[in-house]
Amino acid sequence: MSSGATPVDTAVVACCQLAPTLNDPAANRELTATAVSSAAAMDADIVVLPELVSSGYCFADRAEAAASAEATDGATISLWSRLAAEHRIVIVGGFCEIGSGGEVFNSVALIDPGGLRSVYRKAHLWDAEVHVFTAGDSPPAVVPTRFGRIATLICYDLEFPEWVRIVALDGAQLLCAPVNWPAYPRPNGERPAEVVRVQANAAVNRMFIAACDRVGQERGVEWVGGSVIVDADGWPLAGGAASTEPVTLIAECRLADALNKAISANNDVHADRRPELYGRVAEPSNTAATG
Amino acid sequence: MSSGATPVDTAVVACCQLAPTLNDPAANRELTATAVSSAAAMDADIVVLPELVSSGYCFADRAEAAASAEATDGATISLWSRLAAEHRIVIVGGFCEIGSGGEVFNSVALIDPGGLRSVYRKAHLWDAEVHVFTAGDSPPAVVPTRFGRIATLICYDLEFPEWVRIVALDGAQLLCAPVNWPAYPRPNGERPAEVVRVQANAAVNRMFIAACDRVGQERGVEWVGGSVIVDADGWPLAGGAASTEPVTLIAECRLADALNKAISANNDVHADRRPELYGRVAEPSNTAATG
């Protein structure tokens, strides 16, 4: 565990790839408490937990999700806040959130020793989530912490480079992304496609990314189990292969690297953007081929 | 070679990874003529050539580049136009362009049997290119062809997902990208980083990408030789490993796949974008870490 009041150059990042139990928040709290304490014992400074680890994922409908949902002052966030304070760490975890109007959100909390720092609600919903969750409509937060600026996004959000760019331009040195990547076939010898996209997102922004996946089965659904921590060049420091087992990945991340966007004597991945040209985005076209 | 006046579902795409000679456009025309005819004999419908294949890359300065530059009615484009007509194919190649005001551009031409269809000038310049070339400031063209809609970008342009998104939203089924990827160290067993980013660009847009790299040495510089053709899921159909040898990659591409952006019962990689949120892009921040 790092200490001191000034920003540190290096942080130990952990991803706890777990198998939560659907509709059993109490059991899942136990699971995360054990995992976080174990990661802290391995000197982790920042611990990332999977998407919806408080509740499981495969809800039949919104009502079922609501029964496992918690407010931001509920038992799960309270537990994680106690753990963050006890171990002097940052915890980023996905949870099933109940809104003040009864809406259900697929959310991620960032908690440090001072308590809850941000809640981000997934803005890009995957498949049947559209029948369960209300999509978030706020930009993702980038939180200054003792270890540097940390952003949070959730799973399918990562497939939208525009969305990732927003947190990178806001100075995120580390993007922590709870995910539940569904398992699909892929060519032999290939890394999971989601990992490839994480690598690209990191490299084009010179930003570290820690994506924490889950394992286990729910109602016939399986996941990739492809948790990965990549550096600012997009190379995996830990994980990145498919797995069916719970595991804690650990990587020492020189987060100060992400403050330097230069990639040649004359290039800087952010300064080289030409936003004055990007505004002219065409609408999707189905123009027939000719010629 | 496909035939018929209606759009076709499948096209054979070739990347001719070559070793052009610096400052010798006549020799490079010979080289490309041989390569294009050879690819056509392998039933290629669309042939992609490297960045600046007309001239080589490592110019000392703008004056040297200008001496090898050609207008869009010059000998190189004229040759490629004859070849495209003779073989009834599309040719996409990088060339050193002289502008009407004497500017030098790093450009790509798209030519079909009817002649020159588009010229795009690289908008994101790499390293010493800033001392040689004038950056383009026009959006990339997407050209309807007999084989579907084809877009062109050049090398470092691919590192800007916003720029790639523009052609994808304009209906590009295949993005042809002449590149000169400079060789850098990478971890053992890893695919070249540029290939990883091509894969991601393809997958998040469900668009084929053919990136044609070069080999050879110029003034001490070497290239990755990582030409690759990826499908609409981002998986390599041909190439993708580093190489020092000239090679012609060939892949049959079901370009009709790129017309379907659905990736689940409820998801579409383009319709799921939330541009109303993306407008709020923050400016780069160097806020010090606190907390």
Boltz contact constraints between the chains, C-beta under 6 A:
constraints:
  - contact:
      token1: [A, 7]
      token2: [B, 289]
      max_distance: 6.0
  - contact:
      token1: [A, 123]
      token2: [B, 274]
      max_distance: 6.0
  - contact:
      token1: [A, 124]
      token2: [B, 272]
      max_distance: 6.0
  - contact:
      token1: [A, 127]
      token2: [B, 264]
      max_distance: 6.0
  - contact:
      token1: [A, 127]
      token2: [B, 266]
      max_distance: 6.0
  - contact:
      token1: [A, 127]
      token2: [B, 267]
      max_distance: 6.0
  - contact:
      token1: [A, 130]
      token2: [B, 266]
      max_distance: 6.0
  - contact:
      token1: [A, 139]
      token2: [B, 280]
      max_distance: 6.0
  - contact:
      token1: [A, 144]
      token2: [B, 289]
      max_distance: 6.0
  - contact:
      token1: [A, 144]
      token2: [B, 290]
      max_distance: 6.0
  - contact:
      token1: [A, 144]
      token2: [B, 291]
      max_distance: 6.0
  - contact:
      token1: [A, 145]
      token2: [B, 291]
      max_distance: 6.0
  - contact:
      token1: [A, 146]
      token2: [B, 291]
      max_distance: 6.0
  - contact:
      token1: [A, 148]
      token2: [B, 289]
      max_distance: 6.0
  - contact:
      token1: [A, 159]
      token2: [B, 204]
      max_distance: 6.0
  - contact:
      token1: [A, 161]
      token2: [B, 161]
      max_distance: 6.0
  - contact:
      token1: [A, 162]
      token2: [B, 278]
      max_distance: 6.0
  - contact:
      token1: [A, 166]
      token2: [B, 281]
      max_distance: 6.0
  - contact:
      token1: [A, 169]
      token2: [B, 281]
      max_distance: 6.0
  - contact:
      token1: [A, 169]
      token2: [B, 282]
      max_distance: 6.0
  - contact:
      token1: [A, 169]
      token2: [B, 284]
      max_distance: 6.0
  - contact:
      token1: [A, 170]
      token2: [B, 282]
      max_distance: 6.0
  - contact:
      token1: [A, 170]
      token2: [B, 285]
      max_distance: 6.0
  - contact:
      token1: [A, 171]
      token2: [B, 285]
      max_distance: 6.0
  - contact:
      token1: [A, 171]
      token2: [B, 287]
      max_distance: 6.0
  - contact:
      token1: [A, 187]
      token2: [B, 235]
      max_distance: 6.0
  - contact:
      token1: [A, 193]
      token2: [B, 203]
      max_distance: 6.0
  - contact:
      token1: [A, 196]
      token2: [B, 196]
      max_distance: 6.0
  - contact:
      token1: [A, 196]
      token2: [B, 199]
      max_distance: 6.0
  - contact:
      token1: [A, 196]
      token2: [B, 200]
      max_distance: 6.0
  - contact:
      token1: [A, 197]
      token2: [B, 200]
      max_distance: 6.0
  - contact:
      token1: [A, 199]
      token2: [B, 196]
      max_distance: 6.0
  - contact:
      token1: [A, 200]
      token2: [B, 196]
      max_distance: 6.0
  - contact:
      token1: [A, 200]
      token2: [B, 197]
      max_distance: 6.0
  - contact:
      token1: [A, 200]
      token2: [B, 200]
      max_distance: 6.0
  - contact:
      token1: [A, 203]
      token2: [B, 193]
      max_distance: 6.0
  - contact:
      token1: [A, 204]
      token2: [B, 159]
      max_distance: 6.0
  - contact:
      token1: [A, 235]
      token2: [B, 187]
      max_distance: 6.0
  - contact:
      token1: [A, 264]
      token2: [B, 127]
      max_distance: 6.0
  - contact:
      token1: [A, 266]
      token2: [B, 127]
      max_distance: 6.0
  - contact:
      token1: [A, 266]
      token2: [B, 130]
      max_distance: 6.0
  - contact:
      token1: [A, 267]
      token2: [B, 127]
      max_distance: 6.0
  - contact:
      token1: [A, 270]
      token2: [B, 284]
      max_distance: 6.0
  - contact:
      token1: [A, 272]
      token2: [B, 124]
      max_distance: 6.0
  - contact:
      token1: [A, 278]
      token2: [B, 162]
      max_distance: 6.0
  - contact:
      token1: [A, 280]
      token2: [B, 139]
      max_distance: 6.0
  - contact:
      token1: [A, 281]
      token2: [B, 166]
      max_distance: 6.0
  - contact:
      token1: [A, 281]
      token2: [B, 169]
      max_distance: 6.0
  - contact:
      token1: [A, 282]
      token2: [B, 169]
      max_distance: 6.0
  - contact:
      token1: [A, 282]
      token2: [B, 170]
      max_distance: 6.0
  - contact:
      token1: [A, 284]
      token2: [B, 169]
      max_distance: 6.0
  - contact:
      token1: [A, 284]
      token2: [B, 270]
      max_distance: 6.0
  - contact:
      token1: [A, 285]
      token2: [B, 170]
      max_distance: 6.0
  - contact:
      token1: [A, 285]
      token2: [B, 171]
      max_distance: 6.0
  - contact:
      token1: [A, 287]
      token2: [B, 171]
      max_distance: 6.0
  - contact:
      token1: [A, 289]
      token2: [B, 7]
      max_distance: 6.0
  - contact:
      token1: [A, 289]
      token2: [B, 144]
      max_distance: 6.0
  - contact:
      token1: [A, 289]
      token2: [B, 148]
      max_distance: 6.0
  - contact:
      token1: [A, 290]
      token2: [B, 144]
      max_distance: 6.0
  - contact:
      token1: [A, 291]
      token2: [B, 144]
      max_distance: 6.0
  - contact:
      token1: [A, 291]
      token2: [B, 145]
      max_distance: 6.0
  - contact:
      token1: [A, 291]
      token2: [B, 146]
      max_distance: 6.0
